[in-house]
């Protein structure tokens, strides 16, 4: 990081109920990747929300200069992130899942975007639940304003997190990101999707595994009760929190279609593919669409 630039806190959330070897090694690999260029300006705190402390993992992380913390009890996804955030002090805090491969320079690029009224900056990922955030072959604009986000890797302005009560803890691991996005938007903050190069998401280590405490069905039901105006027949009504009128209109049209038909014929995929170009910073979206059209013609 350049001389005089602020330090950045990185909080990693980890969960491994039975201390499975492949998840332990995945987390060590991810932290080794992050710490490949030792920097006094990156303060990395690793929160283990598992029921029991992992002595082997702790020993490996300490050799990398990563602070390992276990609180003597099981923590939910949101609790683990918040426990780490509240033990750090820098203006920008980057939250990171334990299966993300990101370089220090990419962390710094994201952190630099969290300023003004930008509450959060997220990167494109090789795998992601939110289609707009998925890495693609076509060039994308440098910065766009998405209609949602995930909590895989996020650079937050601490002021913004404090203003909305930090990361929601009532969900087990699903819809925390949607709730946080809604709260930020209702408070006048924006979220941006920033192209910082390839960020690898090793993927699928949270859902559908014996090592997880996440329940999609329970979280979906809770979200539907707490945020009924943002929920319609099992689908989040993205147009209610859209940051650009073009994508609000596109999502509104899509949400009027029968959910099964929209999924079957790939309409969601088309909307997610177009969203970065339609919601890009002024002056860049036409170039982005032009590049996409030229690539299509080839």
Rosetta blueprint (number, residue, H / E / L):
1 X L
2 X L
3 X L
4 X L
5 X L
6 X L
7 X L
8 X E
9 X E
10 X E
11 X E
12 X E
13 X E
14 X E
15 X L
16 X L
17 X L
18 X L
19 X L
20 X L
21 X H
22 X H
23 X H
24 X H
25 X H
26 X H
27 X H
28 X H
29 X H
30 X H
31 X H
32 X H
33 X H
34 X H
35 X L
36 X L
37 X L
38 X L
39 X L
40 X L
41 X L
42 X E
43 X E
44 X E
45 X E
46 X E
47 X E
48 X E
49 X L
50 X L
51 X L
52 X L
53 X L
54 X L
55 X H
56 X H
57 X H
58 X H
59 X H
60 X H
61 X H
62 X H
63 X H
64 X L
65 X L
66 X L
67 X E
68 X E
69 X E
70 X L
71 X L
72 X L
73 X L
74 X L
75 X L
76 X L
77 X H
78 X H
79 X H
80 X H
81 X H
82 X H
83 X H
84 X H
85 X H
86 X L
87 X L
88 X L
89 X L
90 X L
91 X L
92 X E
93 X E
94 X E
95 X E
96 X E
97 X E
98 X L
99 X L
100 X E
101 X E
102 X L
103 X L
104 X H
105 X H
106 X H
107 X H
108 X H
109 X H
110 X H
111 X H
112 X H
113 X H
114 X L
115 X L
116 X L
117 X L
118 X E
119 X E
120 X E
121 X E
122 X E
123 X E
124 X L
125 X E
126 X L
127 X L
128 X L
129 X L
130 X L
131 X H
132 X H
133 X H
134 X E
135 X L
136 X L
137 X L
138 X L
139 X L
140 X L
141 X L
142 X L
143 X E
144 X E
145 X L
146 X L
147 X L
148 X L
149 X L
150 X L
151 X L
152 X L
153 X E
154 X E
155 X E
156 X E
157 X E
158 X H
159 X H
160 X H
161 X H
162 X H
163 X H
164 X L
165 X L
166 X L
167 X L
168 X L
169 X L
170 X L
171 X L
172 X L
173 X L
174 X L
175 X L
176 X H
177 X H
178 X H
179 X H
180 X H
181 X H
182 X H
183 X H
184 X H
185 X H
186 X H
187 X L
188 X L
189 X L
190 X E
191 X E
192 X E
193 X E
194 X E
195 X L
196 X L
197 X L
198 X L
199 X L
200 X E
201 X E
202 X L
203 X L
204 X L
205 X L
206 X L
207 X L
208 X L
209 X L
210 X L
211 X L
212 X L
213 X L
214 X L
215 X L
216 X H
217 X H
218 X H
219 X H
220 X H
221 X H
222 X H
223 X H
224 X H
225 X H
226 X H
227 X L
228 X H
229 X H
230 X H
231 X E
232 X E
233 X L
234 X L
235 X E
236 X E
237 X L
238 X H
239 X H
240 X H
241 X L
242 X L
243 X L
244 X L
245 X H
246 X H
247 X H
248 X H
249 X H
250 X H
251 X H
252 X H
253 X H
254 X H
255 X H
256 X L
257 X L
258 X L
259 X H
260 X H
261 X H
262 X H
263 X H
264 X H
265 X L
266 X L
267 X H
268 X H
269 X H
270 X H
271 X H
272 X H
273 X H
274 X H
275 X H
276 X H
277 X H
278 X H
279 X L
280 X E
281 X L
282 X L
283 X L
284 X L
285 X H
286 X H
287 X H
288 X H
289 X H
290 X H
291 X H
292 X H
293 X H
294 X H
295 X H
296 X H
297 X H
298 X L
